Amino acid sequence: MELALRPLATEFGVGVDVVDVDANPELEALYDQLVPVLLHHGTELCHYFLDEAKVRDYLSEIR
């Protein structure tokens, strides 16, 4: 998902922080079966695969 997200991040001028869910017991309990998961300030945008349309819409709204 990180690789697929890079073009959108560049287009919208946003950064991406990659977090190892398995290294954090709290995150592992929340997202273990949903990894990879894409979150923004607690809002789950997608998991498993990048939903480009949803992320694009979301980034357009928060600009």
Long-range contacts (C-beta under 8 A, 24 or more apart in sequence): 1-36, 1-38, 1-46, 1-48, 1-49, 1-50, 2-36, 4-49, 4-50, 4-52, 5-38, 5-50, 5-55, 8-50, 8-52, 8-55, 8-56, 8-59, 12-59, 12-63, 14-59
